[in-house]
Amino acid sequence: PDTRPELLIIAPMMPFVMEALERDYRTHRLWEQPDASAYLVAHGAGIQGVATNGGVGLKAEVMAALPALEMVAIYGVGLDAIDLRESARRGIRVSSTPDVLTNDVADQGLALLLAVARQVVYGDGYVRSGQWAGSGEMALTTRLGGKRAGIVGLGRVGQALARRLSALEMDVAYTDRAELAGQPYAFSPDVLSLAREVDVLIVAAAGGDSTRKMINSDVLAALGKGGILINISRGSIVDEDALVSALQSGQLGGAGLDVFAHEPKVPPALLELDNVVLAPHAASGTRESRREMGELVLDNLEAFFAGEPLPTPVKLPEAK
Ligand code: 8YV
């Protein structure tokens, strides 16, 4: 009999990861099932492992349909799309892929910031459409050097961003749950006071209930007419309706967004605005990051099923 563990794959990963998973596990490809709940009723009972990504995570109803589940390997660092408390309660182990994507996610934040401030995408269109030859120089843009940048969430990605922004000669400040020891950047106790102090606000915090719609209309108003918002973490952290109105009314200067509240849906109003640069949740989407993330998914699953310690475990809340 086939004694390989049964693994539910919730979203596809790079081909080499898929090949290794197909080889080492009896796999179930949930994203290919037209009726996912019927599929889980038929096959859920034997599934011991899950491989999923940070954005899709593991929905409560899927987790509930997997009574034998023991291990969840996340292809990403975001933990907002999986119930860690319930994982702890059921004794399910969880792994993620920290560190390997940090610099690439920070680079995407920097790329979006530069693109918005210097109107890189608009300028590209200006050249391609022949407007340069027809109408002359494009409208002037904004200098970043010497301006103030505020980082919401000074974790691994936030710190990598802070280093990049310092290299642009920006003044960097941050907010987080509490002031962090040993950081050279100015601390603000909350996001509203940070927004009042800075020209650019960059969201690098974890998603989930504790940060939901934290960037609301007051914060956007405090950031102001010349202000720029960048988000490379989770769309849930920004009140998207408030963002659209602030951008439309000119109350906010611009935005660079890699993530959205209802991906892959994007508010149509954003598509009409020249002061916005959009990306399809691609901050960790370099071949290099995705390869290393894929390797960590494989290594964590392998370690778990061999009874060895996980290379990159997620710390779960204490089970009550
Ligand atoms: C996704 C992410 O996991 O790390 C995260 O939390 O959101 C991303 O890296 C990635 O898009 C994989 O699909």
Residues whose N, C-alpha, C, O or C-beta is under 5 A from the ligand:
A	BS01	8YV	N53 G54 G55 Y75 G76 V77 G78 H281 S284
